[in-house]
Amino acid sequence: MPSNSEIEQRDRALVAFTLLTGARDSAITSMKLKHVDLAAKCVDQDAREVNTKFSKTFTTFFFPVGEEIHKIFAD
C-alpha cells in the first residue's frame, strides 16, 4: 500500500494491525492506543472499553506474520 500521506500511513497501519491481531472490526474501531503493548506484542481487549464478542475481556497476542508487518504498525 502507498504510504505517502498521513492518512495512507494510518490505513496501512490499520491493515497491519488487523493482520497482527486477527481482531474483529468492531473491536478494532473501539480500541485505544492504551490497549496495545508493543513490547509484549499483545493487545488487552477490555470488554468495558472494547466492543468484544460476547463482552468478554481477554488478551490477544500478535500472530507471527513477520517483522515487516510489526514494523509497519509500530511506525
N, CA, C and O atoms as a Tripos MOL2 file, in Angstrom:
@<TRIPOS>MOLECULE
protein
  300   299    75     0     0
PROTEIN
NO_CHARGES

@<TRIPOS>ATOM
      1 N           0.8370   -1.1800    0.0000 N.3       1 MET1
      2 CA          0.0000    0.0000    0.0000 C.3       1 MET1
      3 C           0.8830    1.2440    0.0000 C.2       1 MET1
      4 O           1.9680    1.2420    0.5810 O.2       1 MET1
      5 N           0.4190    2.2930   -0.6460 N.am      2 PRO2
      6 CA          1.1990    3.5310   -0.6050 C.3       2 PRO2
      7 C           1.1750    4.1300    0.8010 C.2       2 PRO2
      8 O           0.2210    3.9360    1.5550 O.2       2 PRO2
      9 N           2.2340    4.8580    1.1380 N.am      3 SER3
     10 CA          2.3040    5.4810    2.4640 C.3       3 SER3
     11 C           2.9100    6.8770    2.3800 C.2       3 SER3
     12 O           3.7910    7.2400    3.1600 O.2       3 SER3
     13 N           2.4210    7.6430    1.4220 N.am      4 ASN4
     14 CA          2.9610    8.9790    1.2040 C.3       4 ASN4
     15 C           2.3580   10.0100    2.1520 C.2       4 ASN4
     16 O           3.0740   10.8850    2.6390 O.2       4 ASN4
     17 N           1.0750    9.9280    2.4180 N.am      5 SER5
     18 CA          0.4260   10.8920    3.3030 C.3       5 SER5
     19 C           0.1670   10.2570    4.6620 C.2       5 SER5
     20 O           0.3100    9.0450    4.8250 O.2       5 SER5
     21 N          -0.2130   11.0740    5.6320 N.am      6 GLU6
     22 CA         -0.5240   10.5640    6.9690 C.3       6 GLU6
     23 C          -1.7440    9.6410    6.9420 C.2       6 GLU6
     24 O          -1.7970    8.6640    7.6880 O.2       6 GLU6
     25 N          -2.6970    9.9380    6.1090 N.am      7 ILE7
     26 CA         -3.9000    9.1010    6.0050 C.3       7 ILE7
     27 C          -3.5430    7.7340    5.4350 C.2       7 ILE7
     28 O          -4.0350    6.7140    5.9190 O.2       7 ILE7
     29 N          -2.6960    7.7030    4.4150 N.am      8 GLU8
     30 CA         -2.2580    6.4260    3.8500 C.3       8 GLU8
     31 C          -1.4440    5.6240    4.8580 C.2       8 GLU8
     32 O          -1.5620    4.4000    4.9150 O.2       8 GLU8
     33 N          -0.6180    6.3020    5.6560 N.am      9 GLN9
     34 CA          0.1450    5.6160    6.6960 C.3       9 GLN9
     35 C          -0.7940    5.0350    7.7520 C.2       9 GLN9
     36 O          -0.5750    3.9190    8.2230 O.2       9 GLN9
     37 N          -1.8320    5.7730    8.1280 N.am     10 ARG10
     38 CA         -2.8160    5.2800    9.0800 C.3      10 ARG10
     39 C          -3.5280    4.0580    8.5420 C.2      10 ARG10
     40 O          -3.6790    3.0620    9.2490 O.2      10 ARG10
     41 N          -3.9680    4.1270    7.2880 N.am     11 ASP11
     42 CA         -4.6660    3.0000    6.6750 C.3      11 ASP11
     43 C          -3.7720    1.7630    6.6100 C.2      11 ASP11
     44 O          -4.2210    0.6450    6.8640 O.2      11 ASP11
     45 N          -2.5280    1.9750    6.2720 N.am     12 ARG12
     46 CA         -1.5660    0.8720    6.1950 C.3      12 ARG12
     47 C          -1.3480    0.2450    7.5840 C.2      12 ARG12
     48 O          -1.2610   -0.9760    7.7130 O.2      12 ARG12
     49 N          -1.2620    1.0860    8.6090 N.am     13 ALA13
     50 CA         -1.0930    0.5940    9.9780 C.3      13 ALA13
     51 C          -2.3160   -0.1850   10.4370 C.2      13 ALA13
     52 O          -2.1770   -1.1790   11.1490 O.2      13 ALA13
     53 N          -3.5080    0.2440   10.0460 N.am     14 LEU14
     54 CA         -4.7270   -0.4790   10.4250 C.3      14 LEU14
     55 C          -4.7810   -1.8650    9.7820 C.2      14 LEU14
     56 O          -5.1890   -2.8320   10.4260 O.2      14 LEU14
     57 N          -4.3760   -1.9630    8.5340 N.am     15 VAL15
     58 CA         -4.3370   -3.2700    7.8730 C.3      15 VAL15
     59 C          -3.2970   -4.1570    8.5500 C.2      15 VAL15
     60 O          -3.5500   -5.3400    8.7770 O.2      15 VAL15
     61 N          -2.1360   -3.6030    8.8730 N.am     16 ALA16
     62 CA         -1.0970   -4.3680    9.5610 C.3      16 ALA16
     63 C          -1.5880   -4.8220   10.9340 C.2      16 ALA16
     64 O          -1.3330   -5.9570   11.3360 O.2      16 ALA16
     65 N          -2.2900   -3.9460   11.6570 N.am     17 PHE17
     66 CA         -2.8140   -4.2930   12.9770 C.3      17 PHE17
     67 C          -3.8340   -5.4240   12.8810 C.2      17 PHE17
     68 O          -3.8530   -6.3180   13.7270 O.2      17 PHE17
     69 N          -4.6710   -5.3870   11.8670 N.am     18 THR18
     70 CA         -5.6520   -6.4480   11.6630 C.3      18 THR18
     71 C          -4.9550   -7.7820   11.3910 C.2      18 THR18
     72 O          -5.3780   -8.8170   11.9060 O.2      18 THR18
     73 N          -3.9000   -7.7630   10.5920 N.am     19 LEU19
     74 CA         -3.1350   -8.9850   10.3260 C.3      19 LEU19
     75 C          -2.4430   -9.4960   11.5900 C.2      19 LEU19
     76 O          -2.3850  -10.7030   11.8230 O.2      19 LEU19
     77 N          -1.9280   -8.5890   12.3950 N.am     20 LEU20
     78 CA         -1.2120   -8.9830   13.6010 C.3      20 LEU20
     79 C          -2.1240   -9.5950   14.6620 C.2      20 LEU20
     80 O          -1.7320  -10.5330   15.3560 O.2      20 LEU20
     81 N          -3.3400   -9.0640   14.7880 N.am     21 THR21
     82 CA         -4.2100   -9.4700   15.8940 C.3      21 THR21
     83 C          -5.3440  -10.3920   15.4910 C.2      21 THR21
     84 O          -5.7810  -11.2170   16.2940 O.2      21 THR21
     85 N          -5.8260  -10.2720   14.2710 N.am     22 GLY22
     86 CA         -6.9910  -11.0460   13.8710 C.3      22 GLY22
     87 C          -8.2530  -10.5840   14.5760 C.2      22 GLY22
     88 O          -9.2400  -11.3180   14.6290 O.2      22 GLY22
     89 N          -8.2290   -9.3740   15.1190 N.am     23 ALA23
     90 CA         -9.3750   -8.8480   15.8630 C.3      23 ALA23
     91 C         -10.5380   -8.5250   14.9350 C.2      23 ALA23
     92 O         -10.3600   -8.2730   13.7430 O.2      23 ALA23
     93 N         -11.7160   -8.5390   15.5100 N.am     24 ARG24
     94 CA        -12.9310   -8.2150   14.7560 C.3      24 ARG24
     95 C         -12.9900   -6.7170   14.4670 C.2      24 ARG24
     96 O         -12.3980   -5.9110   15.1860 O.2      24 ARG24
     97 N         -13.7070   -6.3560   13.4110 N.am     25 ASP25
     98 CA        -13.8120   -4.9510   13.0060 C.3      25 ASP25
     99 C         -14.3230   -4.0590   14.1280 C.2      25 ASP25
    100 O         -13.7580   -2.9950   14.3830 O.2      25 ASP25
    101 N         -15.3950   -4.4890   14.8040 N.am     26 SER26
    102 CA        -15.9770   -3.6550   15.8560 C.3      26 SER26
    103 C         -15.0110   -3.4840   17.0230 C.2      26 SER26
    104 O         -15.0050   -2.4360   17.6680 O.2      26 SER26
    105 N         -14.1960   -4.4950   17.3020 N.am     27 ALA27
    106 CA        -13.2040   -4.3810   18.3710 C.3      27 ALA27
    107 C         -12.1110   -3.3940   17.9710 C.2      27 ALA27
    108 O         -11.6980   -2.5620   18.7790 O.2      27 ALA27
    109 N         -11.6490   -3.4830   16.7440 N.am     28 ILE28
    110 CA        -10.5840   -2.5950   16.2770 C.3      28 ILE28
    111 C         -11.0230   -1.1400   16.3180 C.2      28 ILE28
    112 O         -10.2560   -0.2700   16.7320 O.2      28 ILE28
    113 N         -12.2410   -0.8730   15.8950 N.am     29 THR29
    114 CA        -12.7050    0.5180   15.8630 C.3      29 THR29
    115 C         -12.8990    1.1040   17.2530 C.2      29 THR29
    116 O         -12.8900    2.3240   17.4120 O.2      29 THR29
    117 N         -13.0750    0.2600   18.2590 N.am     30 SER30
    118 CA        -13.2850    0.7710   19.6140 C.3      30 SER30
    119 C         -12.0280    0.7460   20.4810 C.2      30 SER30
    120 O         -12.0610    1.2170   21.6180 O.2      30 SER30
    121 N         -10.9260    0.2090   19.9700 N.am     31 MET31
    122 CA         -9.6800    0.1510   20.7390 C.3      31 MET31
    123 C          -9.0060    1.5050   20.7920 C.2      31 MET31
    124 O          -9.1870    2.3610   19.9260 O.2      31 MET31
    125 N          -8.2090    1.6640   21.8600 N.am     32 LYS32
    126 CA         -7.3890    2.8610   22.0190 C.3      32 LYS32
    127 C          -5.9360    2.4100   22.0850 C.2      32 LYS32
    128 O          -5.6550    1.2290   22.2920 O.2      32 LYS32
    129 N          -5.0280    3.3400   21.9110 N.am     33 LEU33
    130 CA         -3.6050    3.0010   21.9430 C.3      33 LEU33
    131 C          -3.1920    2.4030   23.2850 C.2      33 LEU33
    132 O          -2.2480    1.6140   23.3400 O.2      33 LEU33
    133 N          -3.8770    2.7610   24.3620 N.am     34 LYS34
    134 CA         -3.5160    2.2300   25.6740 C.3      34 LYS34
    135 C          -3.7430    0.7210   25.7720 C.2      34 LYS34
    136 O          -3.2060    0.0810   26.6760 O.2      34 LYS34
    137 N          -4.5200    0.1470   24.8680 N.am     35 HIS35
    138 CA         -4.7700   -1.2870   24.8780 C.3      35 HIS35
    139 C          -3.6490   -2.0920   24.2190 C.2      35 HIS35
    140 O          -3.5890   -3.3120   24.3710 O.2      35 HIS35
    141 N          -2.7630   -1.4150   23.4880 N.am     36 VAL36
    142 CA         -1.7070   -2.0890   22.7320 C.3      36 VAL36
    143 C          -0.3950   -2.0430   23.5130 C.2      36 VAL36
    144 O           0.0160   -0.9820   23.9840 O.2      36 VAL36
    145 N           0.2570   -3.1920   23.6480 N.am     37 ASP37
    146 CA          1.5680   -3.2930   24.2820 C.3      37 ASP37
    147 C           2.5500   -3.8160   23.2290 C.2      37 ASP37
    148 O           2.6210   -5.0190   22.9780 O.2      37 ASP37
    149 N           3.3030   -2.9000   22.6190 N.am     38 LEU38
    150 CA          4.2320   -3.2770   21.5530 C.3      38 LEU38
    151 C           5.3830   -4.1350   22.0700 C.2      38 LEU38
    152 O           5.8470   -5.0320   21.3660 O.2      38 LEU38
    153 N           5.8470   -3.8710   23.2880 N.am     39 ALA39
    154 CA          6.9670   -4.6380   23.8430 C.3      39 ALA39
    155 C           6.5800   -6.1010   24.0600 C.2      39 ALA39
    156 O           7.3620   -7.0030   23.7620 O.2      39 ALA39
    157 N           5.3770   -6.3330   24.5760 N.am     40 ALA40
    158 CA          4.9070   -7.7020   24.8230 C.3      40 ALA40
    159 C           4.2220   -8.2950   23.6020 C.2      40 ALA40
    160 O           3.8620   -9.4730   23.5990 O.2      40 ALA40
    161 N           4.0410   -7.4840   22.5680 N.am     41 LYS41
    162 CA          3.3810   -7.8900   21.3260 C.3      41 LYS41
    163 C           1.9910   -8.4810   21.6040 C.2      41 LYS41
    164 O           1.6690   -9.6000   21.2040 O.2      41 LYS41
    165 N           1.1820   -7.6720   22.3100 N.am     42 CYS42
    166 CA         -0.1690   -8.1210   22.6230 C.3      42 CYS42
    167 C          -1.1250   -6.9390   22.7050 C.2      42 CYS42
    168 O          -0.7110   -5.7800   22.7250 O.2      42 CYS42
    169 N          -2.4150   -7.2630   22.7530 N.am     43 VAL43
    170 CA         -3.4810   -6.2730   22.8890 C.3      43 VAL43
    171 C          -4.3970   -6.7430   24.0070 C.2      43 VAL43
    172 O          -4.8690   -7.8800   23.9920 O.2      43 VAL43
    173 N          -4.6490   -5.8680   24.9790 N.am     44 ASP44
    174 CA         -5.5930   -6.1740   26.0450 C.3      44 ASP44
    175 C          -6.9680   -5.6880   25.6150 C.2      44 ASP44
    176 O          -7.2180   -4.4840   25.5460 O.2      44 ASP44
    177 N          -7.8480   -6.6230   25.3300 N.am     45 GLN45
    178 CA         -9.2000   -6.2820   24.8970 C.3      45 GLN45
    179 C         -10.1110   -6.2890   26.1230 C.2      45 GLN45
    180 O         -10.7040   -7.3100   26.4710 O.2      45 GLN45
    181 N         -10.2070   -5.1380   26.7620 N.am     46 ASP46
    182 CA        -11.0190   -4.9570   27.9580 C.3      46 ASP46
    183 C         -12.4630   -4.7210   27.5270 C.2      46 ASP46
    184 O         -12.7590   -3.7210   26.8740 O.2      46 ASP46
    185 N         -13.3440   -5.6160   27.8810 N.am     47 ALA47
    186 CA        -14.7370   -5.5480   27.4280 C.3      47 ALA47
    187 C         -15.4650   -4.3050   27.9330 C.2      47 ALA47
    188 O         -16.5060   -3.9440   27.3840 O.2      47 ALA47
    189 N         -14.9430   -3.6450   28.9640 N.am     48 ARG48
    190 CA        -15.5700   -2.4110   29.4490 C.3      48 ARG48
    191 C         -15.3470   -1.2610   28.4780 C.2      48 ARG48
    192 O         -16.1010   -0.2880   28.4770 O.2      48 ARG48
    193 N         -14.2930   -1.3730   27.6390 N.am     49 GLU49
    194 CA        -13.9560   -0.2890   26.7180 C.3      49 GLU49
    195 C         -13.9210   -0.7150   25.2590 C.2      49 GLU49
    196 O         -14.0540    0.1220   24.3670 O.2      49 GLU49
    197 N         -13.7440   -2.0070   25.0060 N.am     50 VAL50
    198 CA        -13.6230   -2.5230   23.6350 C.3      50 VAL50
    199 C         -14.8370   -3.3870   23.3270 C.2      50 VAL50
    200 O         -15.2540   -4.1990   24.1520 O.2      50 VAL50
    201 N         -15.4010   -3.2100   22.1400 N.am     51 ASN51
    202 CA        -16.5710   -3.9960   21.7290 C.3      51 ASN51
    203 C         -16.1380   -5.3920   21.3060 C.2      51 ASN51
    204 O         -15.8970   -5.6510   20.1270 O.2      51 ASN51
    205 N         -16.0420   -6.2860   22.2860 N.am     52 THR52
    206 CA        -15.6210   -7.6570   22.0130 C.3      52 THR52
    207 C         -16.8430   -8.5600   21.8710 C.2      52 THR52
    208 O         -17.9380   -8.2270   22.3230 O.2      52 THR52
    209 N         -16.6320   -9.6930   21.2440 N.am     53 LYS53
    210 CA        -17.7050  -10.6610   21.0710 C.3      53 LYS53
    211 C         -18.1070  -11.2110   22.4370 C.2      53 LYS53
    212 O         -17.2490  -11.6130   23.2230 O.2      53 LYS53
    213 N         -19.3850  -11.2300   22.7130 N.am     54 PHE54
    214 CA        -19.9510  -11.6980   23.9840 C.3      54 PHE54
    215 C         -19.4530  -10.8960   25.1790 C.2      54 PHE54
    216 O         -19.5400  -11.3670   26.3130 O.2      54 PHE54
    217 N         -18.9290   -9.6850   24.9450 N.am     55 SER55
    218 CA        -18.4470   -8.7950   26.0070 C.3      55 SER55
    219 C         -17.4650   -9.4790   26.9510 C.2      55 SER55
    220 O         -17.5720   -9.3490   28.1700 O.2      55 SER55
    221 N         -16.5220  -10.1960   26.3890 N.am     56 LYS56
    222 CA        -15.5100  -10.8840   27.1970 C.3      56 LYS56
    223 C         -14.1860  -10.1370   27.1260 C.2      56 LYS56
    224 O         -13.8150   -9.6090   26.0780 O.2      56 LYS56
    225 N         -13.4840  -10.0990   28.2390 N.am     57 THR57
    226 CA        -12.1700   -9.4800   28.3160 C.3      57 THR57
    227 C         -11.1020  -10.5500   28.1110 C.2      57 THR57
    228 O         -11.1580  -11.6210   28.7150 O.2      57 THR57
    229 N         -10.1270  -10.2470   27.2510 N.am     58 PHE58
    230 CA         -9.0420  -11.1910   27.0090 C.3      58 PHE58
    231 C          -7.8620  -10.4770   26.3800 C.2      58 PHE58
    232 O          -7.9680   -9.3380   25.9260 O.2      58 PHE58
    233 N          -6.7310  -11.1760   26.3620 N.am     59 THR59
    234 CA         -5.5140  -10.6530   25.7650 C.3      59 THR59
    235 C          -5.2520  -11.3860   24.4620 C.2      59 THR59
    236 O          -5.3220  -12.6130   24.4020 O.2      59 THR59
    237 N          -4.9500  -10.6280   23.4230 N.am     60 THR60
    238 CA         -4.6310  -11.1970   22.1200 C.3      60 THR60
    239 C          -3.1520  -10.9640   21.8480 C.2      60 THR60
    240 O          -2.6820   -9.8270   21.9070 O.2      60 THR60
    241 N          -2.4190  -12.0230   21.5540 N.am     61 PHE61
    242 CA         -1.0050  -11.8950   21.2070 C.3      61 PHE61
    243 C          -0.8670  -11.8240   19.6940 C.2      61 PHE61
    244 O          -1.6380  -12.4450   18.9610 O.2      61 PHE61
    245 N           0.1160  -11.0660   19.2330 N.am     62 PHE62
    246 CA          0.3230  -10.8760   17.8030 C.3      62 PHE62
    247 C           0.6330  -12.2030   17.1270 C.2      62 PHE62
    248 O           1.3670  -13.0330   17.6640 O.2      62 PHE62
    249 N           0.0660  -12.3910   15.9470 N.am     63 PHE63
    250 CA          0.3830  -13.5580   15.1280 C.3      63 PHE63
    251 C           1.7910  -13.3970   14.5610 C.2      63 PHE63
    252 O           2.2270  -12.2700   14.3240 O.2      63 PHE63
    253 N           2.5050  -14.4880   14.3400 N.am     64 PRO64
    254 CA          3.8560  -14.3960   13.7650 C.3      64 PRO64
    255 C           3.7950  -14.2280   12.2470 C.2      64 PRO64
    256 O           4.0850  -15.1630   11.5010 O.2      64 PRO64
    257 N           3.4200  -13.0420   11.8000 N.am     65 VAL65
    258 CA          3.2590  -12.7940   10.3620 C.3      65 VAL65
    259 C           4.4660  -12.0910    9.7580 C.2      65 VAL65
    260 O           4.4570  -11.7540    8.5740 O.2      65 VAL65
    261 N           5.4960  -11.8680   10.5520 N.am     66 GLY66
    262 CA          6.7050  -11.2420   10.0280 C.3      66 GLY66
    263 C           6.9850   -9.9020   10.6760 C.2      66 GLY66
    264 O           6.0780   -9.1760   11.0840 O.2      66 GLY66
    265 N           8.2620   -9.6010   10.7580 N.am     67 GLU67
    266 CA          8.6810   -8.3450   11.3870 C.3      67 GLU67
    267 C           8.3070   -7.1250   10.5560 C.2      67 GLU67
    268 O           8.1220   -6.0390   11.1070 O.2      67 GLU67
    269 N           8.1930   -7.2860    9.2380 N.am     68 GLU68
    270 CA          7.8300   -6.1380    8.3900 C.3      68 GLU68
    271 C           6.4510   -5.6160    8.7620 C.2      68 GLU68
    272 O           6.2500   -4.4040    8.8420 O.2      68 GLU68
    273 N           5.4960   -6.5150    8.9900 N.am     69 ILE69
    274 CA          4.1420   -6.1130    9.3750 C.3      69 ILE69
    275 C           4.1770   -5.4470   10.7460 C.2      69 ILE69
    276 O           3.5110   -4.4340   10.9610 O.2      69 ILE69
    277 N           4.9440   -6.0060   11.6710 N.am     70 HIS70
    278 CA          5.0730   -5.4160   13.0050 C.3      70 HIS70
    279 C           5.6690   -4.0120   12.9200 C.2      70 HIS70
    280 O           5.2150   -3.1070   13.6200 O.2      70 HIS70
    281 N           6.6780   -3.8190   12.0730 N.am     71 LYS71
    282 CA          7.3100   -2.5180   11.9150 C.3      71 LYS71
    283 C           6.3620   -1.4930   11.3070 C.2      71 LYS71
    284 O           6.3610   -0.3290   11.7080 O.2      71 LYS71
    285 N           5.5550   -1.9230   10.3390 N.am     72 ILE72
    286 CA          4.5710   -1.0140    9.7220 C.3      72 ILE72
    287 C           3.6200   -0.5030   10.7970 C.2      72 ILE72
    288 O           3.3220    0.6910   10.8560 O.2      72 ILE72
    289 N           3.1480   -1.4020   11.6400 N.am     73 PHE73
    290 CA          2.2250   -0.9790   12.6940 C.3      73 PHE73
    291 C           2.9240   -0.0940   13.7340 C.2      73 PHE73
    292 O           2.3760    0.9250   14.1530 O.2      73 PHE73
    293 N           4.1080   -0.4770   14.1400 N.am     74 ALA74
    294 CA          4.8220    0.2790   15.1710 C.3      74 ALA74
    295 C           5.1850    1.6840   14.7000 C.2      74 ALA74
    296 O           5.1710    2.6280   15.4910 O.2      74 ALA74
    297 N           5.5060    1.8240   13.4320 N.am     75 ASP75
    298 CA          5.8650    3.1460   12.8940 C.3      75 ASP75
    299 C           4.6610    4.0620   12.8730 C.2      75 ASP75
    300 O           4.7700    5.2150   12.4540 O.2      75 ASP75
@<TRIPOS>BOND
     1     1     2 1
     2     2     3 1
     3     3     4 2
     4     3     5 am
     5     5     6 1
     6     6     7 1
     7     7     8 2
     8     7     9 am
     9     9    10 1
    10    10    11 1
    11    11    12 2
    12    11    13 am
    13    13    14 1
    14    14    15 1
    15    15    16 2
    16    15    17 am
    17    17    18 1
    18    18    19 1
    19    19    20 2
    20    19    21 am
    21    21    22 1
    22    22    23 1
    23    23    24 2
    24    23    25 am
    25    25    26 1
    26    26    27 1
    27    27    28 2
    28    27    29 am
    29    29    30 1
    30    30    31 1
    31    31    32 2
    32    31    33 am
    33    33    34 1
    34    34    35 1
    35    35    36 2
    36    35    37 am
    37    37    38 1
    38    38    39 1
    39    39    40 2
    40    39    41 am
    41    41    42 1
    42    42    43 1
    43    43    44 2
    44    43    45 am
    45    45    46 1
    46    46    47 1
    47    47    48 2
    48    47    49 am
    49    49    50 1
    50    50    51 1
    51    51    52 2
    52    51    53 am
    53    53    54 1
    54    54    55 1
    55    55    56 2
    56    55    57 am
    57    57    58 1
    58    58    59 1
    59    59    60 2
    60    59    61 am
    61    61    62 1
    62    62    63 1
    63    63    64 2
    64    63    65 am
    65    65    66 1
    66    66    67 1
    67    67    68 2
    68    67    69 am
    69    69    70 1
    70    70    71 1
    71    71    72 2
    72    71    73 am
    73    73    74 1
    74    74    75 1
    75    75    76 2
    76    75    77 am
    77    77    78 1
    78    78    79 1
    79    79    80 2
    80    79    81 am
    81    81    82 1
    82    82    83 1
    83    83    84 2
    84    83    85 am
    85    85    86 1
    86    86    87 1
    87    87    88 2
    88    87    89 am
    89    89    90 1
    90    90    91 1
    91    91    92 2
    92    91    93 am
    93    93    94 1
    94    94    95 1
    95    95    96 2
    96    95    97 am
    97    97    98 1
    98    98    99 1
    99    99   100 2
   100    99   101 am
   101   101   102 1
   102   102   103 1
   103   103   104 2
   104   103   105 am
   105   105   106 1
   106   106   107 1
   107   107   108 2
   108   107   109 am
   109   109   110 1
   110   110   111 1
   111   111   112 2
   112   111   113 am
   113   113   114 1
   114   114   115 1
   115   115   116 2
   116   115   117 am
   117   117   118 1
   118   118   119 1
   119   119   120 2
   120   119   121 am
   121   121   122 1
   122   122   123 1
   123   123   124 2
   124   123   125 am
   125   125   126 1
   126   126   127 1
   127   127   128 2
   128   127   129 am
   129   129   130 1
   130   130   131 1
   131   131   132 2
   132   131   133 am
   133   133   134 1
   134   134   135 1
   135   135   136 2
   136   135   137 am
   137   137   138 1
   138   138   139 1
   139   139   140 2
   140   139   141 am
   141   141   142 1
   142   142   143 1
   143   143   144 2
   144   143   145 am
   145   145   146 1
   146   146   147 1
   147   147   148 2
   148   147   149 am
   149   149   150 1
   150   150   151 1
   151   151   152 2
   152   151   153 am
   153   153   154 1
   154   154   155 1
   155   155   156 2
   156   155   157 am
   157   157   158 1
   158   158   159 1
   159   159   160 2
   160   159   161 am
   161   161   162 1
   162   162   163 1
   163   163   164 2
   164   163   165 am
   165   165   166 1
   166   166   167 1
   167   167   168 2
   168   167   169 am
   169   169   170 1
   170   170   171 1
   171   171   172 2
   172   171   173 am
   173   173   174 1
   174   174   175 1
   175   175   176 2
   176   175   177 am
   177   177   178 1
   178   178   179 1
   179   179   180 2
   180   179   181 am
   181   181   182 1
   182   182   183 1
   183   183   184 2
   184   183   185 am
   185   185   186 1
   186   186   187 1
   187   187   188 2
   188   187   189 am
   189   189   190 1
   190   190   191 1
   191   191   192 2
   192   191   193 am
   193   193   194 1
   194   194   195 1
   195   195   196 2
   196   195   197 am
   197   197   198 1
   198   198   199 1
   199   199   200 2
   200   199   201 am
   201   201   202 1
   202   202   203 1
   203   203   204 2
   204   203   205 am
   205   205   206 1
   206   206   207 1
   207   207   208 2
   208   207   209 am
   209   209   210 1
   210   210   211 1
   211   211   212 2
   212   211   213 am
   213   213   214 1
   214   214   215 1
   215   215   216 2
   216   215   217 am
   217   217   218 1
   218   218   219 1
   219   219   220 2
   220   219   221 am
   221   221   222 1
   222   222   223 1
   223   223   224 2
   224   223   225 am
   225   225   226 1
   226   226   227 1
   227   227   228 2
   228   227   229 am
   229   229   230 1
   230   230   231 1
   231   231   232 2
   232   231   233 am
   233   233   234 1
   234   234   235 1
   235   235   236 2
   236   235   237 am
   237   237   238 1
   238   238   239 1
   239   239   240 2
   240   239   241 am
   241   241   242 1
   242   242   243 1
   243   243   244 2
   244   243   245 am
   245   245   246 1
   246   246   247 1
   247   247   248 2
   248   247   249 am
   249   249   250 1
   250   250   251 1
   251   251   252 2
   252   251   253 am
   253   253   254 1
   254   254   255 1
   255   255   256 2
   256   255   257 am
   257   257   258 1
   258   258   259 1
   259   259   260 2
   260   259   261 am
   261   261   262 1
   262   262   263 1
   263   263   264 2
   264   263   265 am
   265   265   266 1
   266   266   267 1
   267   267   268 2
   268   267   269 am
   269   269   270 1
   270   270   271 1
   271   271   272 2
   272   271   273 am
   273   273   274 1
   274   274   275 1
   275   275   276 2
   276   275   277 am
   277   277   278 1
   278   278   279 1
   279   279   280 2
   280   279   281 am
   281   281   282 1
   282   282   283 1
   283   283   284 2
   284   283   285 am
   285   285   286 1
   286   286   287 1
   287   287   288 2
   288   287   289 am
   289   289   290 1
   290   290   291 1
   291   291   292 2
   292   291   293 am
   293   293   294 1
   294   294   295 1
   295   295   296 2
   296   295   297 am
   297   297   298 1
   298   298   299 1
   299   299   300 2
@<TRIPOS>SUBSTRUCTURE
     1 MET1         2 RESIDUE 1 A MET
     2 PRO2         6 RESIDUE 1 A PRO
     3 SER3        10 RESIDUE 1 A SER
     4 ASN4        14 RESIDUE 1 A ASN
     5 SER5        18 RESIDUE 1 A SER
     6 GLU6        22 RESIDUE 1 A GLU
     7 ILE7        26 RESIDUE 1 A ILE
     8 GLU8        30 RESIDUE 1 A GLU
     9 GLN9        34 RESIDUE 1 A GLN
    10 ARG10       38 RESIDUE 1 A ARG
    11 ASP11       42 RESIDUE 1 A ASP
    12 ARG12       46 RESIDUE 1 A ARG
    13 ALA13       50 RESIDUE 1 A ALA
    14 LEU14       54 RESIDUE 1 A LEU
    15 VAL15       58 RESIDUE 1 A VAL
    16 ALA16       62 RESIDUE 1 A ALA
    17 PHE17       66 RESIDUE 1 A PHE
    18 THR18       70 RESIDUE 1 A THR
    19 LEU19       74 RESIDUE 1 A LEU
    20 LEU20       78 RESIDUE 1 A LEU
    21 THR21       82 RESIDUE 1 A THR
    22 GLY22       86 RESIDUE 1 A GLY
    23 ALA23       90 RESIDUE 1 A ALA
    24 ARG24       94 RESIDUE 1 A ARG
    25 ASP25       98 RESIDUE 1 A ASP
    26 SER26      102 RESIDUE 1 A SER
    27 ALA27      106 RESIDUE 1 A ALA
    28 ILE28      110 RESIDUE 1 A ILE
    29 THR29      114 RESIDUE 1 A THR
    30 SER30      118 RESIDUE 1 A SER
    31 MET31      122 RESIDUE 1 A MET
    32 LYS32      126 RESIDUE 1 A LYS
    33 LEU33      130 RESIDUE 1 A LEU
    34 LYS34      134 RESIDUE 1 A LYS
    35 HIS35      138 RESIDUE 1 A HIS
    36 VAL36      142 RESIDUE 1 A VAL
    37 ASP37      146 RESIDUE 1 A ASP
    38 LEU38      150 RESIDUE 1 A LEU
    39 ALA39      154 RESIDUE 1 A ALA
    40 ALA40      158 RESIDUE 1 A ALA
    41 LYS41      162 RESIDUE 1 A LYS
    42 CYS42      166 RESIDUE 1 A CYS
    43 VAL43      170 RESIDUE 1 A VAL
    44 ASP44      174 RESIDUE 1 A ASP
    45 GLN45      178 RESIDUE 1 A GLN
    46 ASP46      182 RESIDUE 1 A ASP
    47 ALA47      186 RESIDUE 1 A ALA
    48 ARG48      190 RESIDUE 1 A ARG
    49 GLU49      194 RESIDUE 1 A GLU
    50 VAL50      198 RESIDUE 1 A VAL
    51 ASN51      202 RESIDUE 1 A ASN
    52 THR52      206 RESIDUE 1 A THR
    53 LYS53      210 RESIDUE 1 A LYS
    54 PHE54      214 RESIDUE 1 A PHE
    55 SER55      218 RESIDUE 1 A SER
    56 LYS56      222 RESIDUE 1 A LYS
    57 THR57      226 RESIDUE 1 A THR
    58 PHE58      230 RESIDUE 1 A PHE
    59 THR59      234 RESIDUE 1 A THR
    60 THR60      238 RESIDUE 1 A THR
    61 PHE61      242 RESIDUE 1 A PHE
    62 PHE62      246 RESIDUE 1 A PHE
    63 PHE63      250 RESIDUE 1 A PHE
    64 PRO64      254 RESIDUE 1 A PRO
    65 VAL65      258 RESIDUE 1 A VAL
    66 GLY66      262 RESIDUE 1 A GLY
    67 GLU67      266 RESIDUE 1 A GLU
    68 GLU68      270 RESIDUE 1 A GLU
    69 ILE69      274 RESIDUE 1 A ILE
    70 HIS70      278 RESIDUE 1 A HIS
    71 LYS71      282 RESIDUE 1 A LYS
    72 ILE72      286 RESIDUE 1 A ILE
    73 PHE73      290 RESIDUE 1 A PHE
    74 ALA74      294 RESIDUE 1 A ALA
    75 ASP75      298 RESIDUE 1 A ASP
